[in-house]
Amino acid sequence: CGTGAWMLAMAQEFPHATFLGVDLIPCPHPTSDIPQNCMFEIDDINKGLEHFEGQFDLVHARCITFGISNYRKTMEEISLCLKPRGLAIFIEADLDLLAEDRTTILPIALTDKEIREAIARSEQKGLTLSEAEKASLGEGAWLQRIAYEVVYSATLNGSDIPGAEEAVDEGLWRMNMFDPALCGASSVFTPVTPWPRMRDPEQSQKVKYAGSLMRQDAHNALRAFHPLLRKYGVSQSIIDQWTAAADWELTSQKFRCWTRLRVAWGRRKQRKERGSPSGHSTEPSTSPSPSSSGTKGQQFLLHQVEVYNSREEALSAKEARLSTRDPRPLPFVARLARGESIAL
């Protein structure tokens, strides 16, 4: 449940419902601020959730990747906590920053040594880079580079980031417990800095404000990742140089880029009823499919949300993004493990 902010807001907005949050650490809010219909439990969900199976109408898991050792297993166990027809929502951050078109992945920053190595590899293949092409090798984003190093370090630390990326991006259609007609997936885009300009002044102000908040979060996240990078051998002096470079990118708005949340949702199938071979209730549904409003979803908030109505659509969008990713060098952390020295 993280800070518990979402839980408290939902408990206040829906006083007729009961909410339960689970995390490894206690909720930071004082007991006096917690509504009576809101409870918190300290638990490690990596160890299973059997005691919650079949109890909830809604399960909401957001940004849990760094604490999960097997994401697909945990996703399955979280989903089993649903009652029949219950709704599951999974939300995870994509640590690849996207350019203005929201498809092209920003190139990562390279050290001088890595630039020389990239040029040498091209020459070995018989390719001659122009001066402009050589210069472009030094134009990558340090914010993107730090995210790249953090993903590698977190994976070494036991986080199943690759599993989460695959599982959420492809949606819940693959899971037999969910009704495929009531599944959906989406990408939610937020500007990393307040760079967007919209035609509607009110909407423009909202998006710029979101960008300002995201930039503040990015500054804080850079520092929150320092202990993880130090754990895997990166010196504080090097980390400080990376952070200063990324801070400058954020402050100067050097890159007009977006961050993306990957979202997947679905309703658990109704229990199989006698005389209903399909396994679904013969009673008509009173709630529309979340994915039935795909076109409207794509227009929401000035095209900041893309909705995918099938696993194929979701994977096609993912493939389009990954096709733009430039070749990346071995992470600094991996080089350190091999005894190499690194510098900006």
C-alpha positions in Angstrom: 0.0 0.0 0.0 3.0 2.3 0.0 2.2 5.6 1.8 -1.5 4.5 2.1 -2.6 7.7 0.3 -4.7 5.8 -2.3 -6.3 3.6 0.3 -7.3 6.5 2.5 -8.7 8.5 -0.4 -10.8 5.5 -1.6 -12.0 4.7 2.0 -13.2 8.3 2.4 -14.9 8.4 -1.0 -16.6 5.0 -0.6 -17.5 4.7 3.1 -19.8 1.8 2.4 -16.8 -0.4 1.3 -14.0 -2.0 3.4 -10.4 -1.6 2.3 -7.3 -3.6 3.3 -3.8 -2.6 2.4 -0.8 -4.9 2.6 2.9 -3.9 2.8 6.2 -4.8 4.4 6.2 -1.7 6.6 3.5 0.0 8.7 1.3 2.7 7.3 3.0 6.0 8.0 -0.3 7.8 8.8 -1.4 8.2 12.4 -4.2 5.9 13.6 -6.5 8.9 14.1 -6.3 9.7 10.3 -7.4 6.2 9.2 -11.1 5.7 8.6 -12.9 2.8 10.3 -13.5 1.1 6.9 -9.7 1.1 6.2 -7.2 -1.5 7.6 -3.5 -2.2 7.1 -1.6 -5.5 7.4 2.2 -6.0 7.5 3.0 -8.9 5.3 5.4 -10.1 2.6 3.2 -11.0 -0.4 6.2 -13.0 -1.9 5.3 -15.7 0.6 1.8 -16.1 -0.7 -1.7 -14.8 -0.2 -3.7 -18.0 0.4 -5.4 -16.5 3.5 -7.1 -13.9 1.2 -8.3 -16.1 -1.6 -11.7 -15.4 -2.9 -12.4 -12.5 -0.5 -12.3 -9.2 -2.5 -14.3 -7.4 -5.1 -11.3 -5.4 -6.2 -7.6 -5.9 -6.0 -5.3 -3.0 -6.9 -1.5 -3.5 -7.2 0.6 -0.5 -8.2 4.3 -0.1 -8.5 5.3 -3.2 -6.5 7.9 -4.5 -8.9 11.0 -3.6 -6.9 9.8 -5.8 -4.0 8.6 -8.8 -6.0 10.9 -11.8 -6.7 8.5 -13.6 -9.2 6.0 -11.2 -10.7 3.9 -13.7 -12.6 3.5 -15.9 -9.6 2.5 -12.9 -7.4 0.1 -11.7 -10.1 -1.6 -15.1 -10.1 -1.8 -15.1 -6.3 -3.2 -11.6 -6.1 -5.8 -12.4 -8.7 -6.9 -15.5 -6.8 -7.9 -13.1 -3.9 -10.8 -12.0 -6.1 -14.4 -13.1 -5.7 -16.1 -14.3 -9.0 -16.6 -11.2 -11.2 -14.1 -9.3 -9.1 -11.9 -6.7 -10.8 -8.0 -6.8 -10.8 -5.9 -3.7 -11.7 -2.1 -3.9 -12.1 -0.1 -0.7 -12.7 3.7 -0.6 -13.1 6.1 2.1 -14.2 8.1 1.7 -17.5 11.6 3.0 -16.8 12.2 3.7 -20.5 11.7 7.4 -21.1 9.8 8.1 -24.4 10.4 11.0 -26.8 7.7 13.5 -27.8 6.0 11.0 -30.1 5.5 8.6 -27.1 6.9 5.7 -29.0 10.7 6.4 -29.5 12.8 5.4 -26.6 15.3 8.1 -25.6 19.0 7.0 -26.1 21.0 6.6 -22.9 24.0 8.8 -22.2 27.4 7.2 -23.0 30.8 7.8 -21.5 33.7 9.0 -23.7 35.1 5.5 -23.6 31.8 4.0 -24.7 31.6 6.5 -27.6 35.0 5.5 -28.8 34.1 1.8 -28.6 30.9 2.4 -30.6 32.8 4.2 -33.3 35.4 1.4 -33.4 32.7 -1.2 -33.7 31.2 0.7 -36.7 34.6 0.9 -38.4 35.2 -2.9 -37.8 31.9 -3.5 -39.7 33.2 -1.3 -42.6 30.9 1.6 -41.7 32.1 5.2 -41.5 30.2 7.5 -39.2 29.7 11.2 -40.2 30.7 13.9 -37.7 27.1 14.5 -37.0 26.5 10.8 -36.3 29.5 10.7 -34.0 28.3 13.9 -32.2 24.8 12.3 -31.7 26.5 9.4 -29.7 27.1 12.0 -27.0 23.6 13.3 -26.9 21.9 10.6 -24.8 20.0 11.2 -21.6 21.7 10.7 -18.2 18.3 10.3 -16.6 17.7 7.3 -19.0 21.2 6.0 -18.2 20.6 6.0 -14.5 17.3 4.2 -15.0 19.1 1.6 -17.1 21.7 1.0 -14.3 19.0 0.9 -11.6 17.0 -1.7 -13.5 20.1 -3.9 -13.8 21.0 -3.4 -10.2 17.5 -4.1 -8.9 17.4 -7.3 -11.0 20.7 -8.4 -9.3 19.0 -7.5 -6.0 16.2 -10.0 -6.7 13.5 -7.8 -8.2 11.7 -9.5 -11.1 11.6 -6.4 -13.3 11.7 -8.3 -16.7 8.9 -10.5 -15.5 6.8 -7.5 -14.5 7.4 -5.7 -17.8 6.2 -8.7 -19.8 3.3 -9.7 -17.6 1.6 -6.3 -17.4 2.3 -5.2 -20.9 0.7 -8.3 -22.4 -2.4 -7.9 -20.1 -4.6 -10.4 -18.3 -6.1 -12.1 -21.4 -3.6 -15.0 -21.0 -4.8 -15.9 -17.5 -7.6 -18.5 -17.6 -9.3 -17.1 -14.5 -10.2 -13.9 -16.3 -13.0 -13.3 -18.7 -11.2 -12.2 -21.9 -14.1 -10.0 -22.9 -13.7 -8.0 -19.7 -9.9 -7.5 -19.9 -8.0 -4.5 -21.1 -4.6 -2.8 -21.1 -3.3 0.7 -21.5 -0.4 3.1 -21.5 -0.7 6.2 -19.4 1.7 9.0 -20.3 2.9 11.8 -18.0 5.4 14.5 -19.1 8.7 14.3 -17.2 8.9 18.1 -17.1 6.3 20.9 -17.7 7.1 21.1 -21.4 3.8 20.3 -23.2 1.7 23.1 -24.6 -2.0 22.4 -25.4 -4.5 24.5 -27.3 -6.9 24.5 -24.4 -5.3 26.8 -21.7 -7.0 24.9 -18.9 -5.8 21.5 -20.1 -2.4 22.9 -20.8 -2.1 24.2 -17.2 -3.1 20.7 -15.9 -0.6 18.9 -18.0 2.2 21.4 -17.1 1.3 20.9 -13.4 1.6 17.2 -13.8 5.0 17.6 -15.5 6.1 19.8 -12.6 5.1 17.1 -10.1 6.8 14.4 -12.2 10.0 16.4 -12.3 10.0 16.7 -8.6 9.4 13.0 -8.2 12.3 12.4 -10.7 14.7 14.5 -8.6 13.7 12.6 -5.5 13.9 9.2 -7.2 17.5 9.9 -8.4 18.6 10.2 -4.8 16.5 7.3 -3.6 18.4 5.0 -5.9 21.8 6.0 -4.5 22.0 3.1 -1.9 21.1 0.5 -4.5 23.8 1.7 -6.9 26.4 1.9 -4.1 25.5 -1.7 -3.0 26.7 -2.9 -6.5 29.9 -1.0 -6.5 29.3 2.4 -8.0 31.2 5.0 -6.0 29.3 8.0 -4.5 31.5 10.4 -6.5 30.4 8.8 -9.7 26.8 8.6 -8.6 26.9 12.4 -7.7 28.2 13.1 -11.2 25.4 11.1 -12.8 22.8 12.8 -10.6 24.1 16.3 -11.3 23.9 15.6 -15.1 20.4 14.2 -14.8 19.3 17.1 -12.5 20.5 19.5 -15.2 18.5 17.7 -17.9 15.4 18.0 -15.7 15.9 21.6 -14.8 16.8 22.8 -18.3 14.1 20.6 -19.9 16.7 19.4 -22.4 14.5 16.4 -23.4 10.8 16.7 -24.2 9.9 13.3 -23.0 7.2 11.2 -21.3 7.2 8.6 -18.7 4.7 5.7 -19.1 2.6 3.6 -16.7 1.7 0.2 -18.0 -1.8 -0.8 -16.9 -3.7 -4.1 -17.1 -7.1 -5.0 -15.8 -9.7 -7.8 -15.9 -12.7 -9.4 -14.2 -12.5 -12.8 -12.8 -14.9 -15.3 -14.4 -18.2 -16.2 -12.9 -18.4 -19.6 -11.3 -19.6 -22.2 -13.7 -23.3 -22.7 -13.3 -25.4 -25.8 -14.1 -26.6 -25.6 -17.7 -24.0 -23.0 -18.6 -21.2 -24.9 -20.5 -19.1 -21.7 -21.1 -18.4 -21.3 -17.4 -20.1 -17.9 -17.3 -23.2 -16.9 -15.5 -26.3 -16.9 -17.7 -27.3 -13.6 -16.1 -26.5 -10.6 -18.3 -23.7 -8.3 -17.1 -24.8 -5.0 -15.6 -21.3 -3.5 -15.9 -19.7 -2.6 -19.3 -16.4 -4.0 -20.3 -13.6 -1.6 -19.3 -12.1 -2.2 -22.8 -15.3 -1.5 -24.7 -14.6 2.3 -24.6 -11.2 2.0 -26.3 -11.7 5.0 -28.6 -12.8 7.2 -25.8 -9.9 6.0 -23.7 -7.5 7.0 -26.4 -8.9 10.6 -26.5 -8.9 11.0 -22.7 -6.8 13.9 -21.4 -5.6 15.0 -24.8 -4.3 11.6 -26.0 -2.3 10.9 -22.8 -3.9 7.4 -22.5 -3.7 4.7 -25.1 -6.1 1.7 -24.6 -5.5 -1.7 -26.0 -8.5 -4.0 -26.5 -6.6 -7.2 -27.1 -3.3 -8.9 -26.2 -2.2 -8.5 -29.8 -2.8 -4.7 -29.7 -0.9 -4.4 -26.5 2.1 -6.4 -27.8 2.1 -4.6 -31.1 2.4 -1.3 -29.2 5.2 -2.7 -27.1 7.1 -4.0 -30.2 6.8 -0.5 -31.8 8.5 1.0 -28.8 11.2 -1.6 -28.5 12.1 -1.3 -32.2 13.3 2.3 -31.5 15.7 1.4 -28.7 19.3 2.0 -29.6 21.9 -0.7 -28.9 23.1 -0.3 -25.3 26.5 -1.0 -23.8 27.0 -3.3 -20.9 25.8 -1.6 -17.7 28.4 0.0 -15.5 27.4 -2.3 -12.7 28.2 -5.3 -14.8 31.6 -3.8 -15.8 32.4 -3.2 -12.2 31.6 -6.8 -11.4 34.3 -7.8 -14.0 36.9 -5.5 -12.4 36.7 -2.7 -14.9 37.0 1.0 -13.9 34.3 3.5 -15.0 34.1 7.3 -15.3 32.1 9.9 -17.1 
